[in-house]
Every structure is written in C-alpha cells, then in structure tokens.
Amino acid sequence: MTDAPVQERIDAYWTRRAPAYDDHQQRPERRDLDRAAWTEVWRSALPAAPADVLDVGTGSGHVACLLAAAGHRVTGIDLADGMLARAQQHAAGLASPPRFVRGDAVDPDLPAGSFDAVVGRYVMWTLREPVAAVRRWARLLRPGGVVAMVDSTWFPEGIGAGAGDAFAAAYDAEVRAALPLAEAPSIDPTADALRAAGLVDVTVTALEGVLELDRAHGVAPGHEVRLQHLVTGRVA
C-alpha cells in the first residue's frame, strides 16, 4: 500500500517532468554510447538471456527496453503515468517489447518466485522504506535471483541545495523525511539496505565509464556530474 500523500506528490512531479527528462536521455549525440555502456553494466550483473527481469521504477523505460533488446523477458512498473506513456512509446518499436504496468516499486503486486532478477536505475534514493522494498523484491525472485540497482549520492548536501523550484516543491521537507536514502552522503547506505533485507554477496561497483560519458556530454539540467554505482546482491 502506498503512502499516498508523499507518493502522489512524487508521481505527479515525474509525470510532469517525463517529456523533458526522456528527451534528455534520448539525445542523439550520446544515444549509441549510452546503449553500449549500459548494456555492459547490466550484462555484468544479470543472468544470461533470456531471463525474467522486473524493472522497478522503470520511468520512461530506458532499462526495460535495453534489456528486452538484449533478449530478456522484461516487466517494467512505475506509478508516474507520464513516464509509463513514454515507456510504451519506446517499446512500440521492439520485436519483443517489455510489458509495462502501473505498480508501486516499494510493494509490487506480482507473483512470488516469478523473476530471475530485479533491476532499477535511479530508484533507491526515492524509495519509501527501502529495506522493506528490497525484502519484497526478494520474495519475487527465484532461488539465486539477483537484485541489481544503479544509483549515486545525488544530494549529499541536501535536496534543497541548488534544486529547481518545481523539484524543491515536490521534494519538500515531508517528502524528504519519508525517503531515507535521498540525502545519503555515500553509496554505503544503499548497499546496507540490500544487506539488511537479507541479500548475500552484496557488491558495489563504481561505473567509471558512465562517469566519463557524463563528463563528456553533460547531465540533465539541475543535476551535477556524480560517480554512479552498481549495487548487487542475491537471494540465498
């Protein structure tokens, strides 16, 4: 069950933000470079294709579509309707597109033991109850299944520092208080959340290649170039 006042504010912001956010991700000068870099990131973390993969907080479907193109069977969930609309547009051109459904990343309403991997990009920082969320993801996995999350320390000085008015309004004090990882000073609390949820073999990998792309081509307006990390763990 969602914490409606907080989650609805987050969803409304990302629905409004979806066109500009997605357009930035689709910039032609780095599209192919991004595809190659992120294909390698996910290949290093996931079982060989075809695997059943759940993309939580799929947004505009970047990860889901990339993994579907690599031969995985992908389900993407999100609560921001504007993002899901963009995701559906991108999936339309794929031979074996992901399945996109409206769903809460913190508590997916999906059958237990139905996936080989749960993935997410830029999701952990915006989760309510991240440890509980990872525990619920683990229940969706088959034995040996993998959780693979990419994130960074986006707001170590606080979300309000340098944020645009719309973002600061959406992520106000009440929302920030509900998101334990939003202002984390390092990636360690994200890895700790996977451990606290009972995952084993938790590892953190710095994504230097993605950092170089961001330095060369820039990041979304209102964001700073920061080192991103791949955080993985598996169910025993």
C-alpha positions in Angstrom: 0.0 0.0 0.0 1.4 3.4 -0.9 1.9 6.3 1.4 -0.5 8.4 -0.7 0.3 12.0 0.3 4.0 11.5 -0.2 3.9 9.1 -3.2 1.3 11.0 -5.1 3.4 14.2 -4.9 6.4 12.3 -6.3 4.4 10.6 -9.0 2.8 14.0 -10.1 6.2 15.6 -10.3 7.7 12.8 -12.5 4.6 12.7 -14.7 5.1 16.4 -15.4 8.8 16.0 -15.8 8.6 13.0 -18.1 8.8 14.6 -21.6 11.8 16.8 -20.8 13.6 14.1 -18.8 13.1 11.5 -21.5 14.1 13.9 -24.3 17.4 14.5 -22.4 18.0 10.8 -22.2 17.4 10.3 -25.9 20.0 12.9 -27.1 21.4 11.6 -30.4 25.0 12.6 -29.7 25.3 10.0 -26.9 22.5 7.6 -27.6 24.6 4.9 -29.1 27.4 5.4 -26.5 24.8 5.2 -23.7 23.4 2.0 -25.1 26.8 0.3 -25.3 27.8 1.4 -21.8 24.6 0.5 -20.1 24.3 -2.8 -22.0 27.7 -3.8 -20.5 26.7 -2.6 -17.0 23.6 -4.8 -17.0 25.3 -7.7 -18.7 27.8 -7.8 -15.9 25.1 -8.1 -13.3 22.4 -10.3 -14.7 21.9 -13.9 -15.7 22.4 -14.8 -19.3 19.4 -14.0 -21.6 16.6 -15.0 -21.7 15.8 -14.3 -18.0 12.7 -12.9 -16.4 13.5 -9.4 -15.2 11.5 -6.9 -13.2 12.4 -3.2 -13.7 11.1 -1.3 -10.7 10.5 2.4 -11.1 11.0 1.9 -14.8 10.4 5.6 -15.7 10.5 6.1 -19.4 11.6 2.5 -19.9 15.3 3.0 -20.6 16.5 0.0 -18.8 13.5 -2.2 -19.6 13.8 -1.6 -23.3 17.6 -2.1 -23.3 17.2 -5.4 -21.5 14.3 -6.5 -23.8 16.5 -5.8 -26.8 19.2 -8.0 -25.2 16.8 -10.9 -25.2 15.4 -10.8 -21.6 11.7 -11.1 -20.8 11.0 -7.8 -19.0 8.2 -6.3 -16.9 8.5 -2.6 -16.0 6.5 -0.9 -13.3 6.0 2.7 -12.3 3.4 4.9 -10.7 4.1 8.0 -12.8 1.6 7.8 -15.7 3.6 10.3 -17.8 6.6 8.1 -17.6 4.7 5.0 -18.4 3.3 6.7 -21.5 6.8 7.4 -22.7 7.9 3.9 -21.9 5.1 2.5 -24.1 6.2 4.7 -27.0 9.8 3.4 -26.8 8.7 -0.2 -26.5 6.5 0.0 -29.6 9.4 -0.4 -32.0 10.9 -3.5 -30.3 10.4 -7.0 -31.6 9.9 -8.4 -28.1 8.9 -5.4 -26.1 8.7 -5.2 -22.3 5.4 -5.4 -20.5 4.7 -2.1 -18.7 2.2 -2.0 -15.9 1.3 0.6 -13.3 2.8 -0.5 -10.0 4.5 0.6 -6.8 8.2 -0.1 -6.7 8.1 -0.4 -2.9 5.4 -3.1 -3.0 5.0 -4.7 -6.4 1.7 -6.7 -6.7 3.3 -9.6 -8.6 3.6 -13.3 -8.0 6.3 -14.7 -5.7 9.1 -16.5 -7.4 8.3 -15.2 -10.8 11.6 -13.4 -11.7 15.3 -14.1 -12.0 16.3 -10.5 -11.4 15.0 -7.2 -10.1 16.7 -4.1 -11.5 16.4 -0.4 -11.1 18.2 2.8 -12.2 18.0 5.9 -10.0 15.3 4.3 -7.9 16.8 3.6 -4.5 17.2 7.2 -3.5 13.5 7.9 -4.0 12.1 4.8 -2.2 9.9 4.9 0.9 11.1 2.1 3.2 14.0 0.9 1.1 14.8 -2.2 3.2 11.2 -3.3 3.2 11.1 -2.8 -0.6 14.2 -5.0 -1.1 12.7 -7.7 1.1 9.5 -7.6 -1.1 11.6 -7.8 -4.3 13.5 -10.8 -2.9 10.2 -12.6 -2.5 9.6 -12.2 -6.2 12.9 -13.9 -7.1 13.6 -17.5 -7.7 16.5 -19.1 -5.7 19.7 -17.4 -6.6 17.9 -14.5 -8.1 19.7 -11.1 -8.3 18.8 -7.6 -7.3 20.9 -5.0 -9.3 20.4 -1.3 -8.6 22.3 1.7 -10.1 22.3 4.9 -8.1 24.5 7.6 -6.8 24.8 10.2 -4.0 22.7 12.8 -5.8 22.0 15.1 -2.9 24.7 14.8 -0.2 24.3 18.5 0.6 20.5 18.1 0.8 17.8 18.1 -1.8 17.1 21.8 -1.5 20.7 22.8 -2.3 20.7 24.1 -5.9 17.4 22.4 -6.8 14.9 24.0 -9.1 11.7 25.4 -7.7 9.5 22.6 -9.1 11.8 19.9 -7.8 12.2 21.5 -4.4 8.4 21.9 -4.1 7.8 18.2 -4.9 10.5 17.0 -2.6 9.6 19.2 0.4 10.5 18.5 4.0 7.7 16.0 4.4 8.7 14.0 1.4 12.4 14.1 2.2 11.7 12.8 5.7 10.0 9.7 4.1 12.9 8.9 1.8 15.8 7.5 4.0 18.4 7.4 1.1 17.6 10.7 -0.6 20.3 12.7 1.1 22.8 9.9 1.8 26.4 11.1 1.8 27.8 7.9 0.3 26.6 4.8 -1.5 27.1 2.7 1.6 23.6 3.1 3.0 22.2 1.7 -0.3 24.4 -1.4 -0.1 23.5 -1.7 3.6 19.8 -1.7 2.7 20.3 -4.8 0.5 22.2 -6.5 3.3 19.6 -5.6 5.9 16.9 -7.1 3.6 18.7 -10.4 3.7 20.6 -10.4 0.4 24.0 -12.1 0.3 27.2 -11.4 -1.8 26.4 -7.6 -1.8 28.9 -5.8 -4.0 29.4 -2.2 -5.1 30.9 -1.3 -8.4 31.9 2.2 -9.5 30.7 3.0 -13.0 33.7 4.9 -14.3 32.7 4.5 -17.9 29.3 6.2 -17.3 31.1 9.0 -15.4 33.3 9.7 -18.4 30.2 9.9 -20.7 28.6 12.3 -18.3 31.8 14.4 -18.2 32.0 14.5 -21.9 28.3 15.1 -22.7 26.8 16.7 -19.6 23.9 15.6 -17.4 20.3 16.7 -17.1 19.6 20.4 -16.2 19.7 20.9 -12.5 21.9 17.9 -11.9 25.7 17.6 -11.2 28.1 15.0 -12.7 28.5 12.4 -10.0 30.0 8.9 -9.9 27.3 6.2 -10.2 27.5 2.8 -8.7 26.1 -0.6 -9.5 24.9 -2.3 -6.2 24.1 -6.0 -6.5 23.1 -8.8 -4.2 21.3 -12.2 -4.5 18.9 -14.3 -2.6 20.4 -17.3 -1.0 
